[in-house]
Amino acid sequence: MHYLVATDSVHTTAAACDYLDGRLDGPNTDTVTVITVTGGDDRDAGDAANVARARLAGRATVETLAREGDPGEAIIDAVVEVDADVLVLGPRSGAPGAQPELGSTARSVLARSPVPAVVVPLEQLDPAGVE
């Protein structure tokens, strides 16, 4: 199985890893590609990818992609590029202070995804970033 995890924060990546936890059969059978779309803080994108590497080490082959531009377009392009079987994404930005509703990128991607998509729940953070 090839999973594509679309993330912009360590919170989203952690939620995706929690989802994948019971679904991975091992590094010889599963691949997880993590896509981060930069446009803001490149460090956040790098940290998000590192969380997946650390959490999924030995459980799946983990690859990373970094893209720039429109996040929705980049995610859909990556689904096709890596031939993903399942797309995993958060409902909204994982940044502190993000609104709890389904975000515009998630809505756009869900409407156009050529593969099944799973939206993982995120903990609600207060504006100060404290749970």
C-alpha positions as CSV (number, residue, x, y, z in Angstrom):
1,M,0.0,0.0,0.0
2,H,1.3,3.5,-0.8
3,Y,0.0,6.3,1.4
4,L,0.5,10.0,0.7
5,V,0.4,12.1,3.8
6,A,-0.2,15.8,3.0
7,T,0.9,17.9,5.9
8,D,1.9,21.4,6.9
9,S,2.6,20.9,10.6
10,V,3.9,18.4,13.2
11,H,0.3,18.2,14.6
12,T,-1.1,17.0,11.3
13,T,1.8,14.6,10.8
14,A,1.4,13.1,14.3
15,A,-2.4,12.6,13.6
16,A,-1.6,10.9,10.3
17,C,1.0,8.6,12.0
18,D,-1.6,7.7,14.6
19,Y,-4.0,6.8,11.8
20,L,-1.3,4.7,10.0
21,D,-0.2,3.0,13.1
22,G,-2.4,0.0,12.8
23,R,-2.4,-0.1,9.1
24,L,1.2,-0.6,8.1
25,D,2.5,-4.1,7.4
26,G,6.1,-3.2,7.2
27,P,8.8,-1.4,5.2
28,N,8.9,-4.1,2.5
29,T,5.2,-3.8,1.8
30,D,4.2,-0.2,2.6
31,T,5.4,3.2,1.5
32,V,4.5,6.5,3.0
33,T,5.3,9.6,1.0
34,V,5.0,12.8,3.0
35,I,4.3,16.0,1.0
36,T,4.9,19.4,2.4
37,V,4.0,22.5,0.5
38,T,6.1,25.5,1.4
39,G,5.1,29.0,1.1
40,G,5.5,30.1,4.7
41,D,8.0,28.7,7.2
42,D,10.1,26.0,5.5
43,R,11.3,24.9,9.0
44,D,7.7,23.8,9.9
45,A,7.6,21.7,6.7
46,G,10.9,20.1,7.5
47,D,9.9,19.4,11.1
48,A,6.6,17.8,9.8
49,A,8.5,15.5,7.5
50,N,10.9,14.5,10.3
51,V,8.1,13.5,12.6
52,A,6.9,11.0,10.0
53,R,10.5,9.6,9.6
54,A,10.8,9.2,13.3
55,R,7.4,7.8,14.0
56,L,7.3,5.3,11.1
57,A,10.9,4.2,11.0
58,G,11.1,0.5,10.5
59,R,7.4,0.2,9.9
60,A,7.2,1.6,6.3
61,T,9.5,3.1,3.7
62,V,9.2,6.8,4.2
63,E,9.9,9.2,1.4
64,T,9.4,13.0,1.3
65,L,8.4,15.6,-1.3
66,A,8.6,19.3,-0.8
67,R,6.7,21.5,-3.2
68,E,5.9,25.2,-3.6
69,G,2.8,26.9,-4.8
70,D,-0.9,26.2,-4.4
71,P,-1.2,23.4,-1.7
72,G,-4.3,21.8,-3.3
73,E,-2.8,21.6,-6.7
74,A,0.5,20.2,-5.3
75,I,-1.2,17.6,-3.3
76,I,-3.4,16.3,-6.2
77,D,-0.3,16.3,-8.5
78,A,1.6,14.3,-5.9
79,V,-1.1,11.7,-5.6
80,V,-0.7,11.0,-9.3
81,E,3.1,11.4,-9.3
82,V,3.7,8.8,-6.6
83,D,0.8,6.6,-7.6
84,A,-0.7,6.7,-4.1
85,D,-3.4,4.3,-3.1
86,V,-4.7,6.5,-0.2
87,L,-4.4,10.1,0.6
88,V,-4.2,11.1,4.3
89,L,-4.6,14.8,5.3
90,G,-5.8,17.0,8.1
91,P,-9.0,18.9,8.0
92,R,-7.3,22.3,8.2
93,S,-4.0,23.8,8.9
94,G,-2.3,22.3,11.9
95,A,-1.0,25.6,13.0
96,P,-2.0,27.0,16.4
97,G,-5.0,29.2,16.1
98,A,-6.4,27.6,13.0
99,Q,-10.2,27.5,12.8
100,P,-11.9,24.1,13.6
101,E,-13.8,23.9,10.4
102,L,-12.8,22.0,7.3
103,G,-10.3,24.2,5.5
104,S,-10.4,25.4,1.9
105,T,-7.4,23.2,0.9
106,A,-8.9,20.1,2.4
107,R,-12.3,20.8,0.7
108,S,-10.6,21.4,-2.6
109,V,-8.5,18.2,-2.4
110,L,-11.3,16.0,-1.2
111,A,-13.5,17.2,-4.1
112,R,-10.8,16.3,-6.7
113,S,-8.8,13.4,-5.2
114,P,-8.5,10.5,-7.7
115,V,-7.9,8.0,-4.8
116,P,-9.7,7.4,-1.5
117,A,-8.9,10.2,1.0
118,V,-8.9,10.0,4.8
119,V,-9.2,13.2,6.9
120,V,-7.5,12.7,10.3
121,P,-8.8,14.5,13.3
122,L,-6.7,17.2,14.9
123,E,-6.8,18.3,18.5
124,Q,-8.2,21.7,18.9
125,L,-5.5,24.1,19.9
126,D,-6.2,27.4,21.6
127,P,-4.8,30.6,19.9
128,A,-1.7,30.4,22.2
129,G,-0.9,26.9,20.9
130,V,-1.6,25.3,24.3
131,E,-3.9,22.3,24.3
